[in-house]
Amino acid sequence: MKSNYKDFNCEYNVEGMHCAACELLIEKKFSKVDGIQKVDAQLSKSKVFIKTNKELNVSDLNALIEQDGYRLVEQINTRNRFNLKNYFVPFIAAIVIFLVFLLLQKLGIINLTNTNSEITLPFVFFIGVIASLSTCMAVVGVWFYQFHLVIQNNRKQFH
């Protein structure tokens, strides 16, 4: 089954594939796993692409195919591929921030149409809060990403 790879959310390197029958066997075995919606094994790339709605356990998948001489050796993170659903929450957050901005402008706290070029103290405070939140989120995001990489590397060492 040759498909558009954007449809898949898991990608594994496979050892032991050497012919088209290998592709078919892996696809057949994996398609029976609960939660797997679509499978595409590619001999030319030594990979298997999987669309799933559940978290997959590599050792369970390997148990299905190891007796036939195949082994999944590495999962490639494809969860971050473009998906419109991933932008729903940020879009709602942007709308909420915009509505809060309009409310603050209506209340006179933020006045961007001021013709005498004065900056009000509440406006400076508002900009300071936004800047501090974005900086804090960036720092925490980097820490979280580093922690994730350490956990991921530790998992690879034990598998």
VOBA-1610 file (N, C-alpha, C; in pm, whole numbers, padded with zeros to 5 digits, always signed):
BEGIN
Met+00085-00117+00000Met+00000+00000+00000Met+00090+00123+00000Lys+00096+00196-00105Lys+00176+00317-00115Lys+00085+00436-00086Ser+00118+00510+00021Ser+00030+00617+00067Ser+00106+00747+00084Asn+00032+00852+00110Asn+00088+00981+00145Asn+00138+00973+00289Tyr+00267+00997+00309Tyr+00326+00978+00442Tyr+00274+01076+00545Lys+00211+01184+00503Lys+00153+01279+00598Lys+00036+01217+00674Asp-00021+01109+00619Asp-00134+01042+00683Asp-00092+00960+00805Phe+00036+00933+00819Phe+00085+00845+00925Phe+00142+00926+01041Asn+00130+00871+01164Asn+00184+00941+01279Asn+00293+00864+01351Cys+00331+00746+01302Cys+00444+00670+01356Cys+00527+00616+01240Glu+00657+00618+01261Glu+00748+00571+01158Glu+00861+00496+01226Tyr+00885+00372+01184Tyr+00988+00289+01244Tyr+01085+00239+01138Asn+01214+00231+01173Asn+01311+00162+01089Asn+01296+00013+01116Val+01308-00068+01010Val+01288-00212+01021Val+01413-00284+00971Glu+01460-00381+01049Glu+01569-00467+01006Glu+01511-00599+00957Gly+01569-00655+00852Gly+01531-00789+00808Gly+01443-00796+00685Met+01395-00682+00635Met+01312-00687+00514Met+01403-00704+00392His+01364-00794+00300His+01445-00814+00180His+01363-00834+00053Cys+01229-00837+00064Cys+01148-00854-00057Cys+01007-00797-00033Ala+00927-00796-00140Ala+00791-00742-00131Ala+00704-00826-00039Ala+00733-00955-00029Ala+00655-01040+00062Ala+00676-00998+00207Cys+00796-00948+00237Cys+00824-00898+00373Cys+00732-00780+00406Glu+00718-00691+00309Glu+00629-00577+00327Glu+00488-00623+00360Leu+00439-00717+00280Leu+00302-00766+00297Leu+00282-00834+00432Leu+00381-00914+00473Leu+00370-00984+00600Leu+00364-00886+00718Ile+00452-00787+00717Ile+00454-00688+00826Ile+00323-00609+00826Glu+00277-00566+00709Glu+00152-00492+00700Glu+00036-00575+00753Lys+00032-00703+00716Lys-00077-00791+00760Lys-00077-00808+00911Lys+00041-00830+00970Lys+00048-00853+01115Lys+00014-00727+01192Phe+00068-00613+01149Phe+00044-00489+01222Phe-00099-00439+01205Ser-00161-00467+01092Ser-00298-00419+01070Ser-00398-00487+01163Lys-00359-00600+01223Lys-00446-00669+01317Lys-00437-00613+01460Val-00341-00526+01486Val-00321-00470+01619Val-00429-00366+01648Asp-00487-00376+01767Asp-00591-00281+01809Asp-00534-00139+01813Gly-00601-00048+01749Gly-00559+00092+01748Gly-00484+00132+01623Ile-00432+00034+01548Ile-00362+00067+01424Ile-00466+00075+01313Gln-00469+00190+01247Gln-00567+00215+01143Gln-00514+00189+01003Lys-00383+00212+00984Lys-00324+00197+00851Lys-00176+00163+00868Val-00125+00076+00781Val+00016+00035+00783Val+00071+00039+00642Asp+00193+00088+00628Asp+00262+00088+00499Asp+00408+00052+00522Ala+00448-00070+00488Ala+00587-00113+00498Ala+00657-00081+00366Gln+00776-00025+00373Gln+00851+00016+00254Gln+00988-00053+00253Leu+01005-00151+00167Leu+01132-00221+00153Leu+01243-00125+00112Ser+01214-00037+00016Ser+01316+00054-00036Ser+01372+00149+00070Lys+01294+00176+00173Lys+01338+00265+00281Lys+01368+00191+00410Ser+01339+00061+00411Ser+01352-00021+00533Ser+01275+00042+00648Lys+01153+00083+00619Lys+01070+00150+00719Lys+00929+00097+00714Val+00859+00117+00825Val+00716+00091+00828Val+00650+00217+00883Phe+00546+00261+00815Phe+00470+00379+00853Phe+00336+00331+00908Ile+00298+00387+01024Ile+00176+00341+01092Ile+00091+00461+01128Lys-00040+00448+01102Lys-00136+00547+01150Lys-00211+00480+01264Thr-00206+00545+01380Thr-00268+00487+01499Thr-00336+00594+01582Asn-00430+00551+01663Asn-00496+00644+01755Asn-00459+00610+01899Lys-00362+00518+01917Lys-00316+00479+02049Lys-00165+00486+02055Glu-00112+00488+02177Glu+00033+00481+02197Glu+00076+00336+02172Leu+00177+00318+02089Leu+00223+00184+02054Leu+00342+00144+02140Asn+00348+00016+02175Asn+00459-00039+02250Asn+00548-00114+02150Val+00672-00069+02135Val+00762-00127+02036Val+00788-00274+02064Ser+00800-00310+02191Ser+00827-00451+02223Ser+00709-00540+02183Asp+00588-00490+02197Asp+00470-00568+02153Asp+00471-00585+02001Leu+00505-00478+01929Leu+00512-00488+01783Leu+00624-00583+01741Asn+00737-00573+01809Asn+00849-00663+01776Asn+00812-00809+01802Ala+00734-00835+01907Ala+00694-00972+01938Ala+00614-01033+01822Leu+00541-00948+01750Leu+00463-00998+01637Leu+00549-01039+01518Ile+00663-00971+01499Ile+00739-00992+01376Ile+00877-01055+01397Glu+00926-01063+01520Glu+01060-01117+01542Glu+01071-01264+01502Gln+00965-01339+01520Gln+00969-01482+01482Gln+00987-01500+01332Asp+00956-01395+01254Asp+00972-01401+01109Asp+01104-01337+01063Gly+01185-01292+01160Gly+01316-01237+01126Gly+01323-01088+01108Tyr+01221-01016+01152Tyr+01219-00870+01140Tyr+01231-00809+01279Arg+01275-00683+01281Arg+01285-00613+01409Arg+01273-00464+01386Leu+01189-00399+01466Leu+01181-00253+01465Leu+01298-00203+01549Val+01378-00114+01492Val+01498-00071+01562Val+01492+00072+01613Glu+01408+00155+01558Glu+01406+00294+01601Glu+01276+00359+01557Gln+01215+00433+01650Gln+01096+00509+01613Gln+01139+00649+01578Ile+01087+00697+01469Ile+01113+00833+01425Ile+00991+00915+01459Asn+01012+01026+01530Asn+00900+01107+01576Asn+00835+01178+01458Thr+00710+01140+01430Thr+00636+01206+01323Thr+00508+01269+01376Arg+00493+01274+01506Arg+00373+01334+01564Arg+00366+01483+01538Asn+00480+01544+01510Asn+00483+01688+01492Asn+00455+01732+01349Arg+00415+01640+01264Arg+00378+01679+01128Arg+00258+01772+01133Phe+00242+01853+01031Phe+00134+01951+01029Phe-00001+01882+01040Asn-00078+01927+01135Asn-00212+01876+01155Asn-00297+01994+01200Leu-00405+02019+01132Leu-00489+02133+01162Leu-00542+02129+01305Lys-00564+02010+01360Lys-00613+01997+01496Lys-00515+02053+01598Asn-00385+02051+01566Asn-00284+02102+01659Asn-00292+02253+01676Tyr-00358+02321+01586Tyr-00365+02467+01590Tyr-00496+02518+01649Phe-00584+02431+01693Phe-00713+02473+01745Phe-00697+02550+01877Val-00625+02494+01973Val-00610+02559+02104Val-00535+02691+02090Pro-00421+02698+02017Pro-00357+02829+02002Pro-00446+02932+01932Phe-00528+02888+01838Phe-00619+02979+01770Phe-00721+03036+01869Ile-00778+02949+01952Ile-00874+02995+02054Ile-00805+03090+02152Ala-00682+03057+02191Ala-00607+03144+02283Ala-00584+03281+02221Ala-00550+03286+02092Ala-00529+03413+02024Ala-00658+03495+02019Ile-00770+03429+01998Ile-00899+03499+01996Ile-00929+03556+02135Val-00904+03478+02239Val-00929+03525+02376Val-00840+03646+02407Ile-00712+03639+02371Ile-00621+03752+02395Ile-00668+03875+02318Phe-00712+03855+02195Phe-00761+03967+02116Phe-00886+04030+02179Leu-00977+03944+02230Leu-01098+03997+02294Leu-01065+04071+02423Val-00967+04020+02499Val-00923+04091+02620Val-00863+04225+02582Phe-00784+04227+02476Phe-00727+04351+02427Phe-00836+04452+02390Leu-00938+04406+02317Leu-01048+04495+02280Leu-01121+04547+02404Leu-01141+04460+02504Leu-01206+04502+02627Leu-01123+04607+02699Leu-00992+04586+02710Leu-00905+04684+02775Leu-00901+04816+02700Gln-00908+04809+02570Gln-00911+04932+02490Gln-01044+05005+02510Lys-01154+04929+02518Lys-01286+04989+02540Lys-01293+05057+02677Leu-01226+04996+02777Leu-01225+05052+02911Leu-01130+05171+02925Gly-01050+05194+02823Gly-00959+05308+02826Gly-00824+05277+02887Ile-00800+05152+02924Ile-00672+05115+02983Ile-00564+05114+02875Ile-00600+05065+02759Ile-00509+05065+02645Ile-00570+05156+02540Asn-00494+05255+02499Asn-00544+05348+02399Asn-00439+05363+02290Leu-00451+05284+02185Leu-00354+05290+02077Leu-00386+05399+01976Thr-00503+05456+01985Thr-00541+05562+01890Thr-00523+05700+01951Asn-00444+05708+02054Asn-00418+05836+02121Asn-00335+05925+02029Thr-00388+06043+01996Thr-00320+06132+01901Thr-00214+06219+01965Asn-00213+06231+02097Asn-00112+06316+02161Asn+00012+06236+02199Ser+00026+06115+02152Ser+00142+06028+02165Ser+00186+06004+02309Glu+00092+06001+02401Glu+00124+05966+02539Glu+00103+05816+02557Ile+00191+05754+02633Ile+00176+05613+02665Ile+00128+05606+02810Thr+00016+05540+02828Thr-00039+05532+02963Thr+00033+05425+03044Leu+00038+05443+03175Leu+00102+05346+03262Leu+00036+05207+03257Pro-00095+05200+03253Pro-00155+05067+03240Pro-00112+04995+03112Phe-00094+05071+03004Phe-00049+05010+02880Phe+00093+04955+02895Val+00181+05029+02959Val+00318+04983+02983Val+00316+04858+03071Phe+00230+04858+03172Phe+00217+04741+03259Phe+00170+04619+03179Phe+00071+04639+03093Phe+00017+04531+03009Phe+00126+04474+02919Ile+00204+04557+02854Ile+00313+04512+02768Ile+00417+04437+02851Gly+00447+04484+02971Gly+00543+04416+03059Gly+00496+04278+03098Val+00367+04265+03128Val+00312+04134+03165Val+00322+04038+03046Ile+00286+04084+02928Ile+00294+04000+02808Ile+00439+03958+02784Ala+00533+04051+02795Ala+00674+04018+02771Ala+00726+03918+02873Ser+00689+03934+02998Ser+00738+03842+03101Ser+00678+03703+03082Leu+00552+03695+03044Leu+00490+03564+03021Leu+00554+03493+02903Ser+00578+03564+02796Ser+00636+03499+02679Ser+00779+03453+02707Thr+00856+03533+02781Thr+00992+03493+02817Thr+00990+03371+02908Cys+00900+03372+03005Cys+00888+03260+03097Cys+00851+03132+03021Met+00756+03143+02929Met+00715+03026+02851Met+00830+02975+02766Ala+00910+03063+02711Ala+01024+03020+02629Ala+01126+02945+02714Val+01157+02997+02832Val+01254+02931+02919Val+01202+02795+02965Val+01078+02790+03009Val+01020+02664+03053Val+01011+02565+02937Gly+00980+02614+02819Gly+00973+02528+02702Gly+01107+02464+02669Val+01214+02540+02680Val+01349+02485+02657Val+01381+02381+02762Trp+01351+02408+02888Trp+01377+02311+02995Trp+01297+02183+02971Phe+01172+02197+02936Phe+01088+02080+02910Phe+01142+01999+02794Tyr+01184+02067+02688Tyr+01238+01997+02572Tyr+01366+01921+02607Gln+01454+01985+02684Gln+01578+01918+02727Gln+01546+01797+02814Phe+01451+01810+02905Phe+01410+01698+02990Phe+01356+01584+02905His+01276+01617+02805His+01221+01517+02713His+01332+01442+02640Leu+01435+01515+02595Leu+01546+01451+02524Leu+01623+01357+02616Val+01643+01397+02741Val+01713+01310+02837Val+01633+01183+02860Ile+01502+01195+02881Ile+01417+01077+02900Ile+01421+00988+02777Gln+01412+01046+02659Gln+01414+00970+02535Gln+01546+00895+02519Asn+01657+00961+02549Asn+01787+00895+02538Asn+01802+00782+02639Asn+01747+00800+02759Asn+01751+00695+02859Asn+01669+00574+02814Arg+01557+00598+02752Arg+01474+00486+02702Arg+01547+00407+02596Lys+01617+00477+02506Lys+01691+00410+02398Lys+01800+00321+02456Gln+01862+00364+02567Gln+01970+00286+02626Gln+01919+00156+02685Phe+01795+00155+02734Phe+01742+00038+02801Phe+01662-00054+02710His+01640-00015+02585His+01564-00101+02492His+01655-00177+02402
//
